[in-house]
Amino acid sequence: MASVPVASGCAPADTRHHRPASHYAAHLKLALPVMFSQMGHLIVQLTDSLMLGHYDTTALAASAFGQSVFVIGLVFGVGFTLAMTPLVGAARGANDVGAAAQWFSHGLAVNVAVALLITFVLLALYPWLDAFGQTPEVTATARPYYLLLTASLLPVMVFQTFRQFTEGLGNTRLAALITVLEVLLNLGLNYLLIFGHGGFPRLGIVGAGVATLLVRLVLAGTFALCFIRLRLFAPYRATLRRTLWDGAAIRHYLRLGLPLGGQFVLEVGAFAAGAVMMGWLGKLELAAHQVALGLASLTFMGASGIASAATIRVSYYLGAGERRAMRAAGLAAMHIVLVYMGFTALVFVALRHWLPTLFTTDPAVVSIAATLLLVAAVFQLFDGLQVVLLSALRAMTDALLPTVLAFIAYLLVALPTSYGLAFRLGWREVGIWMGYVVGLATAAVLFFLRFQALSRPTPEPRAVPLQR
């Protein structure tokens, strides 16, 4: 007498990918180029901060303020474009070239429209920059920089469209290669335009903004050229000619993209609000916040790369109908990010007095930033865990409830805690950052519970005797 699964005629399930350890190597192969690409984008921002810090403390504080306002629109737009990756990844898992091409064409059109809308909102905020409570000197210095950042939003979202489509196809190397161009070009333009070398005018913070705009235009154009010329995209270019406009697909993209953009706004908005509160304490505290947050953001980009790889792999297994492998891929990403962020936390503790000197020579700013890096070492673990979990949920096209959970963690928990510790208990800049710790820990716990609920595997087919 033999035994077979209840589902007669089916081959035995492939259990090789049911354990998280079986995903480590494949996940890292995808994640490492994404980590490099993500860090490259942030290095561009850090280059601005590093050079402006050596140019003038007021310029550094003004860049922190300008970015803290602009970043709300930027992260909503970037978060919105992330809807494409799980949709394309699931289509790839199902081996459906036509569906992947349709998500690209529809996503590009919607992303451009959303970019224009966000740009309009950011321009409408320009006359109200004085209302954020910064010193008149910082606000006046930030104004032209803010306008240049706003102008760069459309090319950023075009670039993101090509990038998320490519990553959904399982190719993470192309964006990493283009990032090399971004870093080198931004470094050179900043050197020439901020300090006035090579016969260029000495533009200071305006030069940093011009460099950022030019670099983002070049990146969007480069990725578009790659899409037109590379063989990787040939099947999708051919299918695009037969793609019809589908209102239902657009609505599905919006239902996923809008909550994703909202999730990013809630987290980054909490950090931006922290920058505003730092400005209430003084320009030294704000400058130190910019330095410490820049360093924390650099390590976070590594975690974000791990999270992006989680989206690719979880969505692939979802499309392929392999639920246990999908769960194992998500757990593997959590294991990797905890090891990575634990290591970076140790680096922050050990080098907290030296790292800030890369950005400024002001001893007061260095001292404050060194203290903030101790707090950053704590929230690193929670920050990495929550972004990986959120990416795994995104891969399962779960967006609305995680947005509600993010609202609870960042607006109802993190911000009140930051304000209370900083201004009621007198912890000042440390209190603001301790609020981040509490909020990120709350988010990590809530997202983990949601992931557990959604990824719980269905019972395996029960073996029954085969009657002969």
Order of alpha helices (4+ residues) and beta strands (2+ residues): beta-alpha-alpha-alpha-alpha-alpha-alpha-alpha-alpha-alpha-alpha-alpha-alpha-alpha-alpha-alpha-alpha-beta
